[in-house]
Amino acid sequence: LSLLVSLPATAITFQTRLEAVQWTVAGDQFECRLSQPISDFGSGEFVRRAGESAIFRINGHEHWLGNGSGTLLAEAAPGQPGRGDINLGAVRVAAGQPVSSNQLQAGRLLTGLLEGRSPLVRMLTQHGNDALEVRVLPVKFAQTYRDYRGCPAKLLPVNFDQTNKAQIGFPSGVVVDSLAPAKLDHLFHFLKADTRRN
């Protein structure tokens, strides 16, 4: 892991040019997305599924990524003297799969973007083990983030994975437990909304 934190200055770097940065918000009752295309690489996005907090994900179009781990940083902008990068820890890297943060890391990245920091993932390439950096820029983030904040209000209280694992207790054999009505209500709303599961 220390190798990944101290990558050489000759890393292959992917980021969008400042003047071309675009953030988009998309969502429905199942999921909200706040994303930025990354030139010649793919995209960086925050994904919030119904019933969960957001995660951050890097999606690549090509097979740049090898297997192992990378380092996730909230990188300080060059014009912010006295502010260092914030190391948010390791992320799992698997060839052909998005690189995903956990929910805590994503929350810290959202705060960092509002402070002018860039989400940055440092890892190694699949072939040759060259250093690779993928960066999302904070340009134009604040306005799009305001738009994104309205999306979670439209989300269902649970997602399919949560309803699939839901258990309704019958402690006395006939009468349901006290949590059952809320679980059944969530399940009903999900099934009503997701016609693919009916």
Kinemage of the C-alpha trace (Angstrom):
@kinemage 1
@onewidth
@group {chain A} dominant
@subgroup {mainchain}
@vectorlist {calphas} color= white
{ca leu a 1} P 0.000 0.000 0.000
{ca ser a 2} L 2.852 2.423 0.707
{ca leu a 3} L 3.985 1.915 -2.894
{ca leu a 4} L 0.639 3.256 -4.080
{ca val a 5} L 0.801 6.321 -1.845
{ca ser a 6} L 4.188 7.317 -3.230
{ca leu a 7} L 3.679 6.798 -6.948
{ca pro a 8} L 6.268 8.274 -9.285
{ca ala a 9} L 5.616 11.618 -10.950
{ca thr a 10} L 5.337 9.863 -14.322
{ca ala a 11} L 1.953 8.271 -13.599
{ca ile a 12} L -0.527 7.879 -16.447
{ca thr a 13} L -3.182 10.442 -15.544
{ca phe a 14} L -6.788 10.699 -16.664
{ca gln a 15} L -8.864 13.808 -16.023
{ca thr a 16} L -11.077 16.075 -18.062
{ca arg a 17} L -9.720 19.462 -19.175
{ca leu a 18} L -10.986 22.273 -16.931
{ca glu a 19} L -13.001 23.974 -19.667
{ca ala a 20} L -14.728 20.697 -20.599
{ca val a 21} L -15.785 19.564 -17.098
{ca gln a 22} L -19.480 18.689 -16.831
{ca trp a 23} L -21.464 17.311 -13.930
{ca thr a 24} L -24.811 15.619 -14.488
{ca val a 25} L -27.562 14.483 -12.149
{ca ala a 26} L -29.827 11.575 -12.988
{ca gly a 27} L -32.160 9.543 -10.895
{ca asp a 28} L -35.462 7.884 -10.278
{ca gln a 29} L -37.091 6.220 -7.288
{ca phe a 30} L -34.456 3.460 -7.224
{ca glu a 31} L -31.157 5.337 -7.558
{ca cys a 32} L -29.589 8.811 -7.776
{ca arg a 33} L -26.377 9.526 -9.707
{ca leu a 34} L -24.084 12.546 -9.712
{ca ser a 35} L -21.447 11.991 -12.373
{ca gln a 36} L -18.602 13.556 -14.318
{ca pro a 37} L -17.245 12.073 -17.558
{ca ile a 38} L -13.462 11.557 -17.454
{ca ser a 39} L -11.894 12.127 -20.874
{ca asp a 40} L -10.489 9.019 -22.543
{ca phe a 41} L -11.202 6.915 -19.452
{ca gly a 42} L -14.859 6.683 -18.375
{ca ser a 43} L -16.582 8.455 -15.506
{ca gly a 44} L -16.513 9.232 -11.820
{ca glu a 45} L -19.854 9.122 -10.059
{ca phe a 46} L -21.621 9.190 -6.761
{ca val a 47} L -24.360 6.570 -6.659
{ca arg a 48} L -27.031 6.506 -3.993
{ca arg a 49} L -29.385 3.539 -4.064
{ca ala a 50} L -32.744 3.594 -2.306
{ca gly a 51} L -32.321 2.818 1.388
{ca glu a 52} L -28.560 3.461 1.383
{ca ser a 53} L -26.005 6.252 1.566
{ca ala a 54} L -23.960 7.231 -1.484
{ca ile a 55} L -20.811 5.498 -2.683
{ca phe a 56} L -18.224 6.897 -5.118
{ca arg a 57} L -17.320 4.869 -8.171
{ca ile a 58} L -14.787 5.141 -11.008
{ca asn a 59} L -15.927 3.405 -14.211
{ca gly a 60} L -13.460 2.741 -17.007
{ca his a 61} L -14.252 2.049 -20.675
{ca glu a 62} L -11.002 0.210 -21.313
{ca his a 63} L -9.202 -2.457 -19.341
{ca trp a 64} L -6.682 -0.193 -17.626
{ca leu a 65} L -7.154 -1.611 -14.158
{ca gly a 66} L -5.393 -4.618 -12.709
{ca asn a 67} L -6.300 -6.560 -9.573
{ca gly a 68} L -5.272 -5.340 -6.157
{ca ser a 69} L -5.880 -2.135 -4.305
{ca gly a 70} L -5.598 1.567 -4.886
{ca thr a 71} L -5.522 4.649 -2.725
{ca leu a 72} L -8.415 7.111 -2.570
{ca leu a 73} L -7.550 10.749 -1.890
{ca ala a 74} L -9.364 14.045 -1.530
{ca glu a 75} L -6.653 16.005 -3.334
{ca ala a 76} L -6.056 19.639 -2.427
{ca ala a 77} L -6.078 22.065 -5.333
{ca pro a 78} L -2.660 23.457 -6.307
{ca gly a 79} L -3.872 26.978 -5.458
{ca gln a 80} L -4.694 26.089 -1.847
{ca pro a 81} L -1.461 26.692 0.099
{ca gly a 82} L -1.262 24.989 3.463
{ca arg a 83} L -3.840 22.356 2.543
{ca gly a 84} L -2.607 18.849 1.993
{ca asp a 85} L -4.258 15.877 0.393
{ca ile a 86} L -6.510 13.766 2.614
{ca asn a 87} L -5.824 10.055 2.357
{ca leu a 88} L -9.202 8.296 2.619
{ca gly a 89} L -7.724 4.818 2.576
{ca ala a 90} L -7.665 1.843 0.284
{ca val a 91} L -10.167 0.848 -2.402
{ca arg a 92} L -10.396 -2.567 -4.022
{ca val a 93} L -9.411 -2.714 -7.687
{ca ala a 94} L -10.564 -5.610 -9.872
{ca ala a 95} L -9.989 -5.879 -13.617
{ca gly a 96} L -13.145 -5.073 -15.564
{ca gln a 97} L -15.014 -3.786 -12.469
{ca pro a 98} L -15.688 -0.238 -11.237
{ca val a 99} L -13.492 0.989 -8.400
{ca ser a 100} L -15.898 1.701 -5.533
{ca ser a 101} L -15.528 3.506 -2.239
{ca asn a 102} L -17.428 2.768 0.912
{ca gln a 103} L -20.151 5.125 2.140
{ca leu a 104} L -17.917 6.946 4.647
{ca gln a 105} L -15.269 7.638 1.993
{ca ala a 106} L -17.957 8.935 -0.401
{ca gly a 107} L -19.302 11.327 2.230
{ca arg a 108} L -15.822 12.714 2.807
{ca leu a 109} L -15.309 13.104 -0.962
{ca leu a 110} L -18.567 15.072 -1.307
{ca thr a 111} L -17.431 17.399 1.473
{ca gly a 112} L -14.018 17.666 -0.171
{ca leu a 113} L -15.548 18.625 -3.527
{ca leu a 114} L -17.476 21.436 -1.826
{ca glu a 115} L -14.115 22.606 -0.414
{ca gly a 116} L -12.510 22.531 -3.877
{ca arg a 117} L -10.772 19.168 -3.504
{ca ser a 118} L -10.562 16.538 -6.266
{ca pro a 119} L -11.420 12.873 -5.769
{ca leu a 120} L -8.309 11.000 -6.906
{ca val a 121} L -7.666 7.270 -7.179
{ca arg a 122} L -4.073 6.053 -7.468
{ca met a 123} L -3.500 2.490 -8.597
{ca leu a 124} L -1.515 0.337 -10.992
{ca thr a 125} L -2.410 -0.571 -14.577
{ca gln a 126} L -3.409 -4.085 -15.540
{ca his a 127} L -0.470 -4.566 -17.913
{ca gly a 128} L 2.989 -3.417 -16.982
{ca asn a 129} L 2.113 -2.273 -13.460
{ca asp a 130} L 2.513 1.362 -14.446
{ca ala a 131} L 1.282 4.003 -12.022
{ca leu a 132} L -2.213 5.257 -12.889
{ca glu a 133} L -4.154 8.241 -11.540
{ca val a 134} L -7.805 8.977 -12.236
{ca arg a 135} L -9.073 12.378 -11.113
{ca val a 136} L -12.503 14.019 -10.907
{ca leu a 137} L -12.424 17.831 -10.809
{ca pro a 138} L -14.463 20.112 -8.513
{ca val a 139} L -15.167 22.631 -11.300
{ca lys a 140} L -18.903 23.520 -11.499
{ca phe a 141} L -19.666 21.101 -8.661
{ca ala a 142} L -21.569 23.311 -6.188
{ca gln a 143} L -24.572 24.068 -8.441
{ca thr a 144} L -24.962 20.485 -9.633
{ca tyr a 145} L -24.660 19.248 -6.056
{ca arg a 146} L -27.593 21.479 -5.092
{ca asp a 147} L -29.610 19.783 -7.846
{ca tyr a 148} L -28.454 16.345 -6.680
{ca arg a 149} L -29.555 16.975 -3.090
{ca gly a 150} L -33.199 16.996 -4.240
{ca cys a 151} L -32.954 13.516 -5.766
{ca pro a 152} L -32.828 11.388 -2.574
{ca ala a 153} L -36.231 12.707 -1.492
{ca lys a 154} L -37.702 10.771 -4.446
{ca leu a 155} L -36.030 7.473 -3.486
{ca leu a 156} L -37.958 4.525 -2.126
{ca pro a 157} L -37.143 3.695 1.506
{ca val a 158} L -35.545 0.349 0.478
{ca asn a 159} L -33.876 -1.266 -2.539
{ca phe a 160} L -34.304 -4.739 -4.005
{ca asp a 161} L -31.402 -6.271 -2.076
{ca gln a 162} L -32.894 -5.027 1.186
{ca thr a 163} L -36.406 -6.284 0.396
{ca asn a 164} L -34.975 -9.604 -0.747
{ca lys a 165} L -33.394 -10.096 2.692
{ca ala a 166} L -36.340 -8.769 4.717
{ca gln a 167} L -37.655 -11.085 7.366
{ca ile a 168} L -41.051 -10.729 8.978
{ca gly a 169} L -41.154 -12.187 12.473
{ca phe a 170} L -44.076 -14.130 13.921
{ca pro a 171} L -42.914 -14.487 17.542
{ca ser a 172} L -46.217 -15.923 18.784
{ca gly a 173} L -46.808 -17.998 15.688
{ca val a 174} L -49.812 -15.955 14.508
{ca val a 175} L -49.186 -12.312 15.415
{ca val a 176} L -46.429 -10.391 13.618
{ca asp a 177} L -43.746 -8.535 15.567
{ca ser a 178} L -43.886 -4.753 16.071
{ca leu a 179} L -41.528 -4.007 13.154
{ca ala a 180} L -43.511 -6.069 10.635
{ca pro a 181} L -46.030 -3.393 9.523
{ca ala a 182} L -43.227 -0.982 8.508
{ca lys a 183} L -41.314 -3.764 6.702
{ca leu a 184} L -44.460 -4.849 4.869
{ca asp a 185} L -45.226 -1.240 3.929
{ca his a 186} L -41.702 -0.789 2.481
{ca leu a 187} L -42.015 -4.065 0.598
{ca phe a 188} L -45.422 -3.077 -0.779
{ca his a 189} L -44.146 0.323 -2.014
{ca phe a 190} L -41.105 -1.297 -3.620
{ca leu a 191} L -43.134 -3.966 -5.426
{ca lys a 192} L -45.661 -1.376 -6.568
{ca ala a 193} L -42.852 0.790 -8.010
{ca asp a 194} L -40.713 -1.957 -9.558
{ca thr a 195} L -42.953 -3.710 -12.073
{ca arg a 196} L -40.046 -5.941 -13.159
{ca arg a 197} L -40.335 -7.828 -9.863
{ca asn a 198} L -44.113 -8.432 -9.965
